[in-house]
Amino acid sequence: MTQQRLHLVFGGELIDTDSQEFADPSAIHVVGVFPDYASAFAAWKANAQRTVDSAQTRYFIAHLHRLYDEKLAESPTGELRA
């Protein structure tokens, strides 16, 4: 059985063009979750091109399958738990 490779596309206005911090996190535009990188990239590109005149607006692709694996003793986001 192959592992699903889910990707989340989201974006919004950043506080600064050199930052990845959103000006208003409650206004983040969630484009959607996609089953493969190619469809996520197409969605990312369409939204990035739609907002090209807004220098502080950025869109991102999050690789959901890389975020956390509860079967592993250590995972990249495991350190975020309080």
C-alpha positions as CSV (number, residue, x, y, z in Angstrom):
1,M,0.0,0.0,0.0
2,T,1.4,3.4,-0.9
3,Q,1.3,6.4,1.4
4,Q,-0.9,9.3,0.5
5,R,1.0,12.5,-0.3
6,L,-1.4,15.2,0.8
7,H,-0.5,18.9,0.2
8,L,-2.1,22.0,1.7
9,V,-2.1,25.2,-0.3
10,F,-2.7,28.5,1.6
11,G,-1.6,32.1,1.6
12,G,-2.3,35.6,2.6
13,E,-0.7,39.0,3.3
14,L,2.6,38.9,5.2
15,I,3.8,41.6,7.6
16,D,7.0,42.0,5.5
17,T,8.2,40.7,2.1
18,D,11.2,39.2,3.9
19,S,9.1,37.3,6.4
20,Q,6.8,34.3,6.5
21,E,4.6,35.8,9.3
22,F,1.1,36.6,8.3
23,A,-0.3,40.1,9.0
24,D,-3.7,38.7,10.0
25,P,-3.7,34.9,10.6
26,S,-7.5,34.9,10.8
27,A,-7.5,36.1,7.1
28,I,-5.4,33.3,5.7
29,H,-6.8,32.0,2.5
30,V,-7.0,28.2,2.5
31,V,-7.1,27.1,-1.1
32,G,-7.4,23.4,-0.3
33,V,-5.8,20.0,0.2
34,F,-4.6,18.2,-2.8
35,P,-3.7,14.5,-3.4
36,D,-0.4,15.1,-5.2
37,Y,2.2,17.8,-5.7
38,A,1.3,18.5,-9.3
39,S,-2.2,19.6,-8.5
40,A,-1.1,21.5,-5.4
41,F,1.5,23.3,-7.5
42,A,-1.1,24.2,-10.1
43,A,-3.4,25.7,-7.4
44,W,-0.4,27.5,-5.8
45,K,0.6,29.0,-9.2
46,A,-2.9,30.1,-10.1
47,N,-3.3,31.9,-6.7
48,A,0.2,33.4,-6.8
49,Q,-0.4,34.7,-10.3
50,R,-3.8,36.1,-9.3
51,T,-2.2,38.1,-6.5
52,V,1.0,39.1,-8.3
53,D,0.3,42.9,-7.9
54,S,0.3,42.5,-4.1
55,A,3.9,42.3,-3.1
56,Q,3.2,41.2,0.4
57,T,0.8,38.4,-0.5
58,R,2.4,34.9,-0.7
59,Y,1.1,31.4,-1.2
60,F,2.7,28.3,0.2
61,I,2.5,24.5,-0.2
62,A,2.7,22.5,3.0
63,H,3.6,18.9,2.6
64,L,1.1,17.4,5.1
65,H,2.6,13.9,4.8
66,R,5.9,15.3,6.2
67,L,4.4,17.0,9.3
68,Y,4.1,14.3,11.8
69,D,4.4,10.5,12.0
70,E,3.2,9.2,15.4
71,K,4.9,5.9,14.8
72,L,8.4,7.6,14.9
73,A,10.1,8.4,18.2
74,E,11.2,11.7,16.7
75,S,9.4,13.8,14.0
76,P,10.1,17.3,12.7
77,T,7.0,18.7,14.3
78,G,7.2,16.6,17.5
79,E,9.2,19.4,19.2
80,L,6.2,21.7,18.9
81,R,4.1,19.8,21.4
82,A,3.7,21.6,24.7
